[in-house]
Amino acid sequence: MTKRILTILIILIGLKSYGQIDKNQFIGLNILQLPTSTINLNYSIDYKPLLTPIVDIGYAFGYNENYDLIGMFLTPHIKLYDGYEIDKQSGGYLKLGGYLNLRKDFEKQNFFHLGLFMTNSIVHEKGFYLSPIDPRPYSYADEIEHTVYLFGFSSSLGYEFKITSRLKTNIDFQLSFPTDKYLDLYSYGNFIPGMGFKDIKNKWFPMLIMNLKYRL
């Protein structure tokens, strides 16, 4: 993970020294990142009309089922007792990647883009476990807690548009695909910061993101 961070920093420093990009740097945050409660900060450069490198770092407080507007259609969300009662799913994430912008020049301010990111996530889970075949009442459940590092790729399709001369926003539908290490997480339903939530069988983790960014 440290090597990936150093690599992207070297790339960004190199882009900055290349010249002509000072007017096209942005600092932003996600005002929506459904279905999770998250604080984040991202930095991007309009390096070329077609290319926008991005570094995104954030912390997710947890999965919020009440706001899972996308996941309800893409993952089963079946109420199935598997012995786990999860009280806490939280953690930080770092996304490194960027957008391929569907435009020919900087004059076009409203356009679609495709995104691809390497996503590094740390998930902390805490709760209780009692085997479904255990005859004891749930008050005898064992406390469980662990922290898992996960790596995966996130792809997205979005639309960016101008609000003011310095303020822009983009709305993205994101699908993330972690490595099989996500199977180390408790329960059938899994939440991964920066990636999203999936239930039961499917491996993809959907998320709906609205980002607001300010030109420096």
C-alpha positions in Angstrom: 0.0 0.0 0.0 2.9 2.4 0.8 4.5 1.8 -2.6 1.2 2.6 -4.3 0.9 5.9 -2.4 4.5 6.9 -3.2 3.9 6.0 -6.9 0.9 8.2 -7.3 2.6 11.1 -5.5 5.6 10.9 -7.9 3.2 10.9 -10.8 1.3 13.9 -9.5 4.6 15.8 -8.8 5.7 15.0 -12.3 2.5 16.3 -13.8 2.7 19.5 -11.9 6.3 20.1 -13.1 5.2 19.5 -16.7 3.5 22.9 -16.6 0.2 24.4 -17.7 -1.9 22.5 -15.1 -1.9 25.0 -12.2 -5.2 26.4 -13.3 -6.8 23.0 -13.5 -6.3 21.6 -10.1 -9.3 20.7 -7.9 -10.0 19.9 -4.3 -13.2 18.1 -3.6 -15.4 16.1 -1.3 -18.3 13.7 -1.7 -21.5 15.3 -0.5 -23.3 11.9 -1.2 -21.7 8.5 -1.1 -24.7 6.1 -0.9 -25.2 3.8 0.9 -22.7 4.8 3.5 -21.9 7.7 6.0 -18.5 8.9 4.9 -16.2 11.9 5.2 -13.6 12.2 2.5 -11.3 14.5 0.5 -10.1 14.2 -3.0 -7.5 16.0 -5.2 -7.6 15.9 -9.0 -5.8 17.5 -12.0 -7.2 18.2 -15.4 -3.9 17.0 -16.9 -5.4 16.8 -20.4 -8.9 17.2 -21.8 -9.2 13.4 -21.9 -7.4 12.6 -18.6 -8.0 13.5 -14.9 -5.8 11.7 -12.3 -7.4 11.6 -8.8 -6.4 10.7 -5.3 -9.3 10.1 -2.9 -9.0 9.4 0.8 -11.8 8.9 3.3 -13.3 7.3 6.3 -16.6 5.4 6.4 -18.6 5.3 9.6 -20.8 2.4 8.4 -23.3 1.0 6.0 -26.8 2.7 6.1 -29.5 0.3 4.9 -32.0 3.1 4.8 -30.1 4.9 2.0 -29.2 1.9 -0.1 -31.1 3.1 -3.1 -28.8 1.4 -5.6 -27.8 -1.8 -3.8 -31.5 -2.8 -3.3 -31.7 -3.3 -7.1 -28.3 -4.9 -7.7 -27.8 -7.2 -4.7 -30.5 -9.6 -3.2 -30.7 -8.0 0.3 -32.2 -11.2 1.7 -33.0 -11.3 5.5 -31.1 -14.5 6.3 -29.8 -15.4 9.7 -26.3 -16.8 9.4 -25.3 -16.6 13.1 -23.8 -13.1 12.9 -25.1 -9.9 14.4 -22.8 -7.1 13.2 -22.9 -3.9 15.3 -20.1 -2.0 13.6 -18.6 -1.9 10.1 -16.3 1.0 9.5 -12.9 1.9 8.2 -10.8 4.1 5.9 -9.9 3.8 2.2 -7.5 5.2 -0.4 -8.5 5.3 -4.1 -5.9 6.0 -6.8 -6.8 6.4 -10.4 -8.7 8.8 -12.6 -11.3 9.6 -15.2 -11.2 9.2 -19.0 -13.2 12.3 -20.1 -15.4 12.1 -23.2 -14.4 15.5 -24.5 -11.9 16.9 -27.0 -10.9 20.2 -25.3 -11.1 22.1 -22.0 -13.9 24.4 -23.4 -16.4 21.6 -22.9 -17.5 21.9 -19.3 -20.4 19.4 -19.2 -19.4 15.8 -20.3 -19.5 12.1 -19.4 -16.5 10.2 -18.1 -15.3 6.7 -17.3 -13.4 6.0 -14.1 -11.0 3.3 -13.0 -9.4 3.2 -9.5 -7.2 1.0 -7.4 -9.1 0.9 -4.0 -7.3 0.1 -0.7 -9.7 -0.4 2.2 -9.4 -1.2 5.9 -12.5 -2.7 7.4 -13.2 -3.0 11.1 -16.0 -5.3 12.1 -17.5 -5.9 15.6 -20.5 -7.9 16.7 -21.7 -11.2 18.0 -21.8 -14.8 16.7 -24.1 -17.7 17.7 -24.3 -20.7 15.5 -27.8 -21.1 13.9 -27.8 -24.7 15.2 -26.8 -23.7 18.8 -29.8 -24.4 21.1 -28.8 -21.7 23.6 -30.5 -18.3 23.7 -28.8 -15.4 21.9 -27.6 -14.0 25.2 -24.8 -16.6 25.0 -23.4 -15.3 21.7 -19.7 -14.8 21.5 -18.2 -11.4 20.9 -16.3 -11.1 17.6 -14.0 -8.3 16.3 -11.4 -8.0 13.6 -9.7 -5.7 11.1 -9.2 -6.7 7.5 -7.2 -5.0 4.7 -8.7 -5.3 1.3 -7.6 -4.4 -2.2 -9.7 -4.1 -5.3 -10.6 -2.2 -8.5 -13.5 0.3 -8.8 -15.0 1.3 -12.1 -17.5 4.1 -12.7 -19.6 5.9 -15.2 -20.4 9.5 -14.5 -21.4 13.0 -15.7 -19.6 16.2 -14.8 -21.0 19.7 -15.1 -20.1 23.2 -14.3 -21.9 25.2 -11.5 -19.8 28.4 -11.4 -16.4 29.4 -12.8 -14.6 27.6 -10.0 -17.2 25.1 -8.8 -18.0 21.8 -10.5 -19.8 18.6 -9.6 -20.0 15.1 -10.9 -22.4 12.2 -10.3 -21.0 8.7 -10.7 -22.4 5.1 -10.5 -19.6 2.9 -9.2 -19.0 -0.8 -9.2 -16.1 -2.3 -7.2 -14.6 -5.7 -7.4 -12.3 -6.7 -4.4 -10.0 -9.7 -4.3 -11.3 -12.9 -2.8 -9.9 -11.8 0.6 -13.3 -10.1 1.2 -14.5 -13.6 2.1 -12.6 -13.1 5.4 -15.3 -10.6 6.4 -18.1 -11.8 8.8 -21.6 -12.7 7.6 -23.0 -13.0 4.1 -23.7 -9.3 3.7 -20.4 -7.3 3.4 -19.6 -3.6 3.6 -16.3 -2.3 2.3 -15.3 1.4 2.8 -14.8 3.1 -0.6 -16.4 0.2 -2.4 -19.9 -0.2 -1.1 -22.2 -3.0 0.1 -23.2 -6.4 -1.3 -25.5 -9.1 0.0 -25.3 -12.9 -0.2 -23.9 -14.1 -3.6 -22.8 -11.3 -5.9 -19.2 -10.1 -5.8 -19.7 -6.6 -7.1 -20.2 -3.7 -4.7 -22.3 -0.8 -6.0 -22.2 2.8 -4.9 -23.7 6.1 -6.0 -21.4 9.1 -5.6 -22.0 12.9 -5.9 -18.8 14.9 -5.7 -18.4 18.6 -5.4 -15.0 20.2 -6.3 -13.4 23.6 -6.2 -10.8 24.8 -8.7 -7.6 26.0 -6.9 
